[in-house]
Amino acid sequence: MKKIFLGFIFIISTTAFAQYGYRDSNRIGIFFGANQCTLNTNNFETKPGMGWNAGLSMRGNFYNNWDMVYAIEFSENNFMVATKDLVSINEDVNYKMPSAQISLQLSYVCIENHLSIEFGPIVQLNGKLKTESENENNSITGTTVLTKDIEDISKFNCYPAAGITFGVKHVRLNISYQYGLMNTLGNLNNKYPNANFKGNTSMLNGNLIIYL
């Protein structure tokens, strides 16, 4: 995580100085907000959960009405899985998925300093899923797999994303949607080769950006 952060700071710093004319829209933003994460899978029943985001971004002039937005984001994403406890009582177990993202978004400026539309790719690194210790031995409904058995998910994902940013010059709100192209549960097929686990994560994000 530390190397990713330092590398990102170097990239946005050099890019900022390379922008044509050093126009006013070249600025660094600090952002924080909330996300709703969904694990889309047919292997078991899931429900979306709420998490948080925080990070840094760099908005710079690209060409005419287009800006380029670079960002690094740290998140805790949550979703729930239907399980049964040791006495077969139904219980939704919450999974936390820590992650770090680096994104590169093209931004079409509809109204300068007030409204823009963004789209582009995101690369995400995932940590292991985390659950409460008292739920680790629950069985996932419809399977013989325990809650703790699906914690080692795939570490890498790519997301196409699209969103809208609106507000005033120094304070704006960004709302975006992203859908994971990679199989988040792919690692489990090495452990359970006959299970054919497949799941794609999607995120709805809302972040408040403060431009310096």
N, C-alpha and C positions, 0 to 999 in steps of 0.2 A: 504494500500500500504506500509506504514512504517513497519508494522509487518512482511509482506512478505519479504521485503528487509532485515531486521535484521535477520530473520530466515534463509534466504539464505546464508548470510555472515557466520553465525555460521556453517552451513552444509559444505560449501566449505572449511572453515578453518580447521575443524576437519578431513575432508576427505583428505585434502592435507597432513596432518601429518601422516595419516594412510597408505599412499601409500607405497608400497614395495620399499625400497632402496632410496627413495627420488630422483628418477631419474630426469634428466634434463628437461623432458617434462612436469613436474608438474609446471604449471604456471597460473597466473591470467591474463585474457584479458579484455580490455575495448573495446567495439565495438559500432559502429553507422553506419547507412545506410538508405536505402529506401525500401519500400515495395509496391507491387501492390495488392490491395484487390478486390475480386469479391464476390458479394452476388448472389449465384446460387439459383434462385427461379422461379417458374412458376406463381406466384401470380401477378407479375407486371414486367415491363421491367427495367433492370438494366445495368449499365456499370461499368467497373473497374475504380478505381482511385488510385492516388499515395499518399503515406504517408511516415512516418519516423519511425525509430527504434533507440533505444539506450539501453545499458545495460552492465552487467558484466558477465563473464564466467570463469570457472575453468576447465582446461584440466589436467587430471592426468592419469598415467599409470594404466592399468587394468590387462591385461594378454597378454604376448607375443607382437604381433603386434596390439593389441587392446588398445585404450584409452577410457576413460569415460569423457564426457563433460557435466558439469552442467552449466546452464545459467539462469539469470533473465533478462527479457527484458520488457521495456516500449515502447509502440507504439501508434501512431495515424494512424488509418486505414481509408481510404476514398473510397467511392463508390458513384455512381450517380443513381438516380431513375427518370424515365420519369414522368412528372407531367403536369398539366394545371393550369395556374394562374387564377385569378378572372375573366378575360375576355376571358378565354379559349384559351390562347396562349400557345403552347407547350414550356416547359422549363425543362431542366434537373437540378434537385436539388442535390447538394452534401451533403452527410451525413458523419460526422466524428464519428468514433468509437474509443474512448480511451480504451486501454487495458493494462494488465500486464500479462506476461507469465513466467512460470517456466518450464524448459525443462531438460530432462535427455537423452542424446544421446550416443549411442555406436559409436565409431569411429575406422574404420579400417585404419591403417597407411600404405599407399602404398609406400610413400617415406618419411622417417623421416624428420620432420621439413619443409616439402615442399608440400605434397599431402596426403589428407585423405578423406574418404567417411563416412558420418554420417547418422544415422537413429535412430528414437526413438520417445517416446511420449512427448507431450506438453500439459500442463494444462493452460487455459487462463481464466482470469476474465475480464468481459466487463463492461464498464460504459454505460450510456444512449447514444443513438445516438444524435448528435447535428447538427442543420441546422441554416442557417441565419434566423433571425426573420422575414424578409420580405417574406420568402417562406413558413412560417408555415401553412398558410391557403390554399396553393395550393392543388388541388385534385390529387391523384395518378392516372395516366392514366389507364383506364380500371376498376376502382373501385370507390366507393363512399367514400373512406377513405382519410382523409387529411394527408398532410405531417407530421404534428406534432403528429398524432395518432399512428405512428409506432416507436416512439422514445424509448419506454420502452422495449428493447429486453431482451432476456435471459442473465443472468449474468455469466454463466459458460459454458465452451466448452472444448472439448478434440480434439487434432489434432495429427494424425500420421504425421511424417515429415521425409524428406530425403533430403540430400544435399551433397555438395562437398566443401572442404576447400583447398586452395592452396596459395602458396606464399613462403616467406622466414621465418627464425626462429622467428622473432619478429613482422613481419607484414604480415597478410594473408587476403585473401578475401574469404568469405563464401557465397555461393548461395544455397538456399534451397526452397523447396515447401512443403506446409502443407495444409491439407484439414480437415475442421471441421466435426466431427461426429455428433454433437448435432444440434438440430433445433434452429438456431439463433432467429427465429421469434416465437418460441413456446409460449412466454409470451402473445402474441397477441391473442392466441386462448382462453385465459381466458376472454378477453375483447370482442372478436368477435367469439363466439363459433361455428357459422355456416360458418365461412370464410375458415377454414382449412389452415391457414398460415403455410408455410413450406419453410425454406431457410437455406442453408449451406454456410458458408463463406470459401473461400480458399485464400491463400496468397503465393505470390512469393517474396522472400526476398533476398536482396543483402547487406551484412554487411562487413565493413572493421574492422578487429580485430587487435589491438595493444597489444602484449603480454609483460608484465612487466618483 
